Amino acid sequence: MALGMLIGTLVIVDLRLLGFGMRRQSVSQLAGYLGRWTIFGVAMMIATGIPLFMSEAEKLSKSSPFFYKMVFLTCAITLHFTLHRKATAPGAMPGSGLGKLAACLSLFCWLGVALAGRAIAFL
């Protein structure tokens, strides 16, 4: 549920960065409204993910999908707190190349987290 909430808030902001939907609000306003929910989603993912990992640490340490999930998660969180934050700042230029790059990379990384997480159960 936390991943669903997190990805939901990020998809809305990312699509706005790409120029789709919610045109009455600026990107910075939208990111400000949804920022608390995004942080809450990350916090809940970490709070529930650590005990889940600890329950199967030996199995997951040998899992390649788990490795890719951690790589994507590290990239996604780093991207969110650097480039994505800069692209959604109040003074950022709407429709800039930086915003589109941040949105595309963000969508790619979070989708990678979700897909690699699902693949853990099957491999």
C-alpha positions, 0 to 999 in steps of 0.5 A, a space after each residue: 500500500 505504501 508503494 502504491 501511495 508513493 508511486 501514485 503521488 509521484 506519477 501525478 507530479 511527474 505527469 505534470 512535469 511532462 505537461 499532462 493534466 492538472 494545468 491549473 496548478 503549477 508543478 511546485 504547488 502540486 509537489 507541495 500538496 503531495 510532498 507530505 504523502 510522498 515522504 510518508 510513503 517512503 517512510 512506510 516503505 522503509 518501516 515495513 520493508 526492513 522487517 520484511 527483509 529481516 524475515 527472509 534475509 538469507 533468501 533475499 541476499 541471493 536474489 538478483 531481483 532483490 539486488 535490482 530493487 535495491 539499486 532502483 530504490 537507491 537511484 529513485 530516492 537519490 533522484 527524488 531528493 536531488 534532481 526532482 526536488 530542483 525541477 519542482 522548486 517554486 522558481 523552476 522553469 515550467 516545461 524545462 528539459 530538466 523537469 522532463 528529464 527528472 520526470 522520465 528518470 523518476 518514472 523509470 526508477 520507481 517502475 523498476 522498484 515495483 517490477 523488481 519487487 514483484 519479480 522477487 516472488 517468482 525467481 
